[in-house]
Amino acid sequence: MKRVIRQGPAAVAIYARYSTDRQDARSIDDQVRRCRAFAEARGLDIAGVFKDAAESGAHLERADLQRLLTEARSPRCSFQTVLVDDLSRLSRDLGNTWQIVFRDLATAHVRVIDVSTGIASDSAGARIQFGALALVNDTMLQIVRSETLRGLEGRALAGFSAGGRVYGYRTVREENPPDPEHPRAIPVIDEIQAAVVRRIFQLYSENYGLKQIAYVLNEEGVPAPYDDAYRKQGGRGWGPGTIRFMLKNERYVGRSVWKKRQWVTDPATGARTYRMRGEDEWVTTEQPQLAIVTKDLWGRVQARFAERKGAKGRARGTGSTGHLLTGLLRCGECGATMRVVSLKRKAGRAYANFGCSAHHGKGASICGNGLVVSERKLNRAVIDELRKLLASKEIQARFIDGFTKRLQHKDPRDDRERAALEAEVKAQEARVRNVTAAIARSGFSEALAEQLGLEEETLLSLRQRLAAKTPAGERSAAVLDPDAVARFLEKVLEIAETAPKRASLSLSRILVPITLVPVQDRNGTRRYEARGALNTNPAVLSDGRAGSANDGCGGVMEDFSPTENALYTRRINPSGACSFPGCDRPLHGAGLCDGHRNQVRRGVALTPLRPPRRRPKRAA
């Protein structure tokens, strides 16, 4: 985002976007130029310019759009208007457009102006006009999606690549394409990766397990799919899931099946998920020249899968058993999640052991931490430490201090709301006086009496809303019970046995991920040392859902700082470095360096940081 240090009472922000990297980057400059001209013609100061390059308008996961929305929600927001060259720059999706304009920005008292039409979102009839524009943009988006899908289907039927990467293949551009501006990609076999694919099929046909195959490949240092492309959620290396997916992929036997899945975005969580399409929608092509394994080897592998089908009981993820610390534990050596690696039942009770998911799923070559710990011992140690912390006068004082600061915080938006309501009250009082004067001049009439009643009801409603907007300095003092967090923890423990999943979700509101670091004492005994942070933000005790970092109302990861989060650890780092294992960066707050602190604020798993980029020295 490019910031201009110029603010005023009528400051505006500019948002610009273009869709793909094939479009001219100067499109953004043209949009900004038109918005600047619009602002200058009306004497509006420009507080900031937000740009998203090569980003589709079909989704909201755009860096500068999210910065714009975060800035608008901030009490220190420096603008009251957002200028866009046309409404489709915000979004082409009908629902997303309505959400941005009339929910996200409108509730923050920020309006949107479409420069091409001059329509403002707070003007009379704006919802009808904006709705019509958004509907046109959404229709255009659906047409583009349909045409794109049709074009990709044509490529798939013709034997060209329709997108996506498959291990064992690479693509080359076709020679002398009929449309030079849109050359097609031809899939070919990558012989180095194809040898790995054949070996995986052969090992499985020889009764190797999925984990065993992953262990072998990782020990030999064979790069896994996408290891060199981006940081995978499950970490680097081969895993059983990757092996299973490859063994089920018909592409390796020369049969290409496209359009099996349809990806959709969950509007509640923003997560992308897929559903399987019906077989009548699949596009299947036979490409024997792209077969990597023989039909005989493919048949042996699928026959073994058929023999093992149903041998394991319930499907994964359908059980009712939960664990209190699920999702809250991280390995101190590699940063992977800690999961249940063994489970036994005795006298109707479950006894589980936690271990590093990378070590147990991918082998010691990926993570050497093979130490397991009893779930009961781990729960007891973490809960005991939490109870000690919550009984500490220092922690209670931090919590009360945070509560007091939030209570006394003066939000500039409150003053703007109050001023707007005062103006509405004055205008409504004038309307009441006008109707009263009309009755005095022309005498009593039922129509005027009815109109006077409606105007007086509106005035009463506005006065009630104005009375509810009490200035921050006039708020009555409130007293916070210092044992509130302790009681919250006890309620969590009460339901831990009967509803562990619900208890785990509640516990995650006061804890950031706990790092389990394997250590060895003087006697040679290996044990785990737990390190984490306790959130003393008063917002976590609300009965509703926990807020997110963007809600502006407090939440599990909001305001991660030494004053609101207490680091708990059995061992204090004397060097003043980050407490994350293997990280020697200086402390920035709450026992973590700046990079790991940002990971906690985003709510993601703590993982090793990439080494800092060193810029080459300029030649003298």
Summary of the structure (lengths in Angstrom):
residues: 620
radius of gyration: 30.5
end to end distance: 32.0
largest distance: 102.1
contacts: 1707
relative contact order: 0.06
helix: 42%
strand: 17%
